[in-house]
Amino acid sequence: MPLIWSAISAHGYGHAAQVVPVLNELGRRIPSLRIILRTNVPRHFFESRMTMPWELRPAQMDIGCLQHGPLTMDWDATWQAHRTFHANWEARLKEETLAIRNARPDLVIGNTPYLAMAAGTAADIPTVAIASLSWDEILRDHVDPGQPWHTAILEDIRRAYGEAHLLLRLTPGLPMPAFRHAIDIGPIAHPLPPERTRIRRHLRIPDHDALVLVAFGGIRFEALPFDRMESMPGIQFLIDGPVPPHNRRVHSLAALSERFSTLLSSVDVIMTKPGYGTTIEAVEVRTPVVYVRRYNFADEDFLVTYLHRYGRGVELSRADFLEARWEPAIRQALALPKPASPPPACTGAADAAMQLLPFLQPSEG
């Protein structure tokens, strides 16, 4: 029975959301396939999404980025966390290599922990990255020339990525020159059919009101401007988190059982930051996007360009977002015409599976 060791960054759920469709596609083609998930992404994320036998082995695979809420990156804390992570790098690499050897997988895939790339190759296992970004590309714009250890860590990360046999680079994705070999594949998304009528009936939302999903990649805000949200006529909101009892135009996701992808295809607008999964799915189901940029995260430009080319998007400035001046952007998004050009087909999972099958199936003859 073929076995995949799948290492996944736990910086939000976006990395896992890119990997799971690939694993499911491989499981459809190889019914005996087994998966070891090497990640600190919580179990509940996978329970409703994975379609083949899997085992969770929690471990910190990388740092990612540290942040305060969904919009504020803490680069100083991020670098300090990387410094701690790399302080015992050789021991960490040895331990992970031994864990992979003991599991005896046929293939190591990663999205996109560089530790897994180095450890998989050190364990003599074919090692493939599937990603739209890499941590060296995210960090490189935030290197302090006065801190030589920043550059040293960046070089270590790039060296580890360079150990991978192959990168399957998602569309849209950053150029990731640290990988020696790369193949471009299509976008990955798993949109679900809408449940607009049922959701509105359950929340008692009239048909003439627009429903806006406020979702920033699974990271909650400490406070939202509920009074201002209540004052926008003809607009109601769906948020992840508790809602004060007197609010009638703001609803909590806790009242619904639908998956995020179902909600995304059922609302009239999503308000979010540019992230891979949300952007690609919104374009695919033609839900307009009101987005708030961070302007210091390397993949944003690629995602915003994709959104405006194939979808419907309106930028809301950070200041307007924080001051709850949302209404003009929401109404502008609702009025946008549907795009003339269809988006690229979401073939990424099938494309990746085709590239990975030779590692999992014995060659004939």
C-alpha positions in Angstrom: 0.0 0.0 0.0 1.6 3.3 -1.1 2.3 5.8 1.6 2.8 9.6 1.4 4.4 11.7 4.1 2.7 15.1 3.7 4.3 18.0 5.5 2.1 21.1 5.8 2.8 24.6 7.1 0.4 25.6 9.9 0.4 29.3 9.1 -3.3 29.5 8.8 -5.3 26.8 6.9 -4.4 27.9 3.4 -1.4 25.5 2.9 -3.5 22.5 4.0 -6.3 23.7 1.7 -3.9 23.5 -1.3 -2.7 20.0 -0.4 -5.9 18.2 0.5 -7.4 18.2 -3.0 -4.2 16.7 -4.4 -4.2 13.9 -1.8 -7.9 13.2 -2.5 -7.2 13.0 -6.2 -4.4 10.6 -5.6 -6.6 8.6 -3.3 -9.3 8.4 -6.0 -6.7 7.0 -8.4 -5.0 4.7 -5.9 -7.6 3.3 -3.5 -5.0 1.7 -1.3 -3.1 5.0 -0.7 -2.3 6.0 2.9 -1.3 9.4 4.2 0.7 10.6 7.1 0.0 14.3 7.8 3.0 16.0 9.4 1.6 19.3 10.6 0.2 21.3 13.5 -2.9 22.1 11.5 -5.7 20.8 13.8 -7.3 17.4 13.2 -10.8 18.9 12.7 -9.7 20.6 9.5 -9.0 17.3 7.8 -11.8 15.2 9.3 -14.4 16.6 6.9 -12.1 16.9 3.9 -9.9 13.9 3.5 -11.3 10.9 1.6 -8.7 8.2 2.3 -7.1 6.7 5.4 -4.8 9.2 7.1 -2.9 9.6 10.3 -2.0 12.9 12.0 1.5 13.2 13.4 1.7 16.8 14.9 5.0 18.6 14.6 6.2 22.2 14.0 7.5 22.1 10.5 8.3 25.8 10.1 7.6 29.3 11.4 5.7 31.0 8.7 5.0 34.5 9.8 3.9 35.9 13.2 1.1 38.5 13.1 -1.3 40.5 15.2 -4.7 39.8 13.7 -5.1 39.2 10.0 -3.6 42.4 8.7 -0.5 43.2 10.8 2.7 41.3 10.3 5.2 41.3 13.1 8.5 40.9 11.2 10.8 41.3 14.2 9.0 38.5 16.1 9.0 36.4 12.9 12.8 36.7 12.5 13.3 36.0 16.2 11.2 32.9 15.9 13.2 31.8 12.9 16.4 32.3 14.8 15.1 30.0 17.6 13.9 27.4 15.0 17.4 27.4 13.3 19.4 27.5 16.5 19.4 23.6 16.6 18.8 23.1 12.9 21.1 20.1 12.5 19.5 18.2 15.4 16.0 19.2 14.1 16.9 17.9 10.6 18.4 14.7 11.9 15.2 14.0 14.0 12.9 14.7 11.1 15.0 12.6 8.7 14.8 9.7 11.2 11.1 10.0 11.5 10.7 9.8 7.7 13.0 6.9 7.4 11.1 5.0 10.1 7.8 5.7 8.4 9.2 4.4 5.1 7.0 6.5 2.8 7.1 6.2 -1.0 7.0 10.0 -1.4 7.4 13.1 0.7 5.4 16.1 -0.3 5.5 19.5 1.3 3.5 22.8 1.3 5.8 24.3 2.0 8.1 23.5 5.0 11.7 23.6 3.9 12.6 21.2 6.8 10.6 18.5 5.0 12.4 19.1 1.8 15.8 18.7 3.3 14.7 15.8 5.5 13.0 13.9 2.8 16.0 14.0 0.5 18.3 13.1 3.4 16.1 10.1 4.0 16.6 9.1 0.3 12.9 9.5 -0.4 11.6 11.4 -3.5 10.6 14.8 -2.2 8.2 17.2 -4.0 6.9 20.7 -3.0 3.4 21.7 -4.0 3.0 25.4 -3.4 2.2 28.9 -4.6 4.8 30.5 -2.3 7.9 29.7 -0.4 9.1 31.2 2.9 12.3 32.5 1.5 10.4 34.6 -1.0 8.1 35.9 1.7 11.0 36.8 4.0 13.5 38.3 1.5 11.9 41.7 1.4 12.2 42.0 5.1 15.9 41.2 5.6 17.6 43.8 7.8 21.1 44.5 6.3 22.3 45.3 9.8 21.4 41.8 11.0 23.7 39.4 9.1 21.9 36.4 10.7 18.8 37.3 8.7 20.8 36.6 5.5 22.3 33.4 7.0 18.8 32.1 7.8 17.5 33.0 4.4 20.4 31.1 2.8 19.7 28.0 5.0 16.0 28.1 3.9 17.0 28.3 0.2 19.5 25.5 0.6 16.9 23.3 2.1 14.3 24.1 -0.6 17.0 23.3 -3.2 17.2 19.7 -1.8 13.7 19.0 -3.2 13.5 16.9 -6.4 10.7 19.0 -7.8 8.4 22.0 -7.3 4.8 21.9 -8.6 4.1 25.6 -8.8 0.5 26.5 -8.5 -1.2 29.1 -10.7 -1.0 31.9 -9.7 2.3 31.5 -7.8 5.5 33.3 -6.9 8.6 32.5 -8.9 10.6 30.3 -6.5 14.2 30.1 -7.8 15.5 28.2 -4.8 13.9 25.0 -6.3 16.2 23.5 -8.9 13.3 22.0 -11.0 9.8 23.3 -11.3 6.7 22.5 -13.3 3.7 24.9 -13.4 0.3 23.4 -12.7 -3.2 24.9 -12.8 -5.0 26.6 -9.9 -6.3 24.5 -7.0 -9.8 25.1 -5.7 -12.7 23.0 -4.5 -15.8 25.1 -4.8 -19.1 23.7 -3.5 -22.6 24.3 -4.8 -24.5 27.3 -3.2 -27.1 27.0 -0.5 -28.2 30.5 -0.8 -32.0 30.0 -0.2 -31.5 27.7 2.8 -28.9 29.9 4.4 -31.0 33.0 4.0 -34.1 31.3 5.4 -32.2 30.0 8.4 -30.8 33.5 9.2 -34.0 35.2 8.2 -32.4 37.4 5.6 -34.8 38.9 3.0 -33.9 38.4 -0.6 -33.5 42.1 -1.3 -30.6 42.4 1.3 -27.0 41.7 0.2 -25.2 39.2 2.4 -21.5 39.9 2.9 -19.1 37.2 4.3 -16.3 38.8 6.4 -13.5 36.2 6.5 -9.8 36.9 6.8 -8.2 33.4 6.4 -9.4 31.9 9.7 -7.8 34.7 11.8 -10.3 36.6 13.9 -10.4 40.3 14.7 -10.5 41.2 18.3 -13.3 43.7 17.6 -15.5 44.6 14.7 -17.5 47.8 14.3 -20.9 46.2 15.0 -22.8 49.5 15.4 -21.6 50.7 11.9 -22.4 47.3 10.4 -25.9 47.6 11.8 -26.4 51.0 10.1 -25.8 49.9 6.5 -29.2 49.6 4.9 -29.8 46.6 2.6 -26.6 44.9 3.7 -26.2 42.0 6.2 -23.0 40.4 7.4 -21.8 36.9 8.3 -18.7 36.7 10.5 -16.6 34.1 12.3 -17.1 34.9 16.0 -19.7 35.9 18.5 -22.2 38.6 17.8 -23.7 41.0 20.4 -27.3 40.0 21.2 -28.9 43.2 20.0 -27.5 42.9 16.4 -29.9 42.0 13.7 -27.9 42.6 10.6 -24.7 40.7 11.7 -24.8 36.9 12.0 -22.3 34.4 13.4 -21.0 31.4 11.4 -21.7 29.4 14.5 -25.4 29.4 13.5 -24.6 27.5 10.3 -23.2 24.1 9.6 -22.1 24.7 6.0 -18.5 24.5 4.9 -16.6 27.7 4.0 -16.7 26.9 0.3 -20.5 26.5 0.4 -20.8 29.9 2.1 -18.4 31.5 -0.4 -20.6 30.4 -3.3 -23.8 31.5 -1.4 -23.1 35.1 -0.4 -23.2 38.2 -2.5 -19.8 39.6 -1.5 -16.8 38.4 0.5 -14.7 40.8 2.4 -11.2 39.4 3.0 -7.5 39.8 2.6 -5.9 38.5 -0.6 -5.2 34.8 0.1 -4.8 32.0 -2.4 -7.7 29.7 -1.5 -10.3 32.5 -1.0 -9.2 34.4 -4.1 -9.2 31.4 -6.4 -12.6 30.0 -5.2 -14.2 33.5 -5.3 -13.1 33.9 -8.9 -14.3 30.3 -9.8 -17.8 30.9 -8.3 -17.9 34.5 -9.5 -18.4 36.0 -6.0 -17.3 39.7 -5.9 -14.4 40.4 -3.5 -13.8 43.5 -1.3 -10.2 43.1 -0.2 -7.9 44.8 2.2 -4.2 44.5 1.3 -1.3 44.2 3.7 1.3 45.5 1.1 4.1 43.6 2.7 3.3 40.0 1.8 5.0 38.9 -1.5 2.2 36.9 -3.1 -0.5 39.7 -2.8 0.4 41.2 -6.2 0.0 38.0 -8.0 -3.4 37.3 -6.4 -4.8 40.8 -6.9 -3.8 40.7 -10.6 -5.5 37.3 -11.0 -8.6 38.6 -9.3 -9.0 41.7 -11.4 -8.2 39.7 -14.6 -10.7 36.9 -14.1 -13.0 38.0 -11.2 -14.6 41.0 -9.6 -12.6 42.9 -7.0 -12.7 46.2 -5.2 -9.9 47.4 -2.9 -10.8 48.8 0.5 -8.0 50.8 2.1 -6.8 49.6 5.5 -7.9 53.0 7.0 -11.4 52.7 5.6 -11.6 49.1 6.8 -10.5 50.0 10.3 -12.9 53.0 10.4 -15.8 50.9 9.1 -16.2 52.9 5.9 -17.2 49.8 4.1 -20.4 50.6 2.4 -19.2 52.3 -0.8 -16.8 49.5 -1.6 -19.5 46.9 -1.0 -22.0 48.6 -3.2 -19.3 49.1 -5.9 -18.5 45.4 -5.8 -22.2 44.5 -6.1 -22.5 46.7 -9.2 -19.5 45.2 -11.0 -20.2 43.4 -14.3 -19.3 39.8 -14.6 -15.8 39.3 -16.1 -15.7 38.7 -19.9 -12.9 36.1 -19.7 -13.3 32.8 -17.9 -10.7 31.9 -15.4 -8.2 29.1 -16.0 -9.7 25.7 -15.2 -8.9 24.5 -11.7 -6.9 21.6 -12.9 -4.2 21.9 -10.2 -5.1 18.8 -8.2 -5.3 16.6 -11.3 -2.1 18.1 -12.7 -0.3 17.4 -9.5 -1.6 13.9 -9.3 -0.3 13.1 -12.8 3.1 14.3 -11.8 3.1 12.3 -8.5 1.7 9.0 -9.7 5.0 7.7 -11.1 6.5 7.9 -7.6 3.6 5.8 -6.2 3.0 3.2 -8.8 5.6 0.6 -9.8 6.6 0.9 -13.4 5.4 -1.8 -15.7 7.8 -3.9 -17.7 
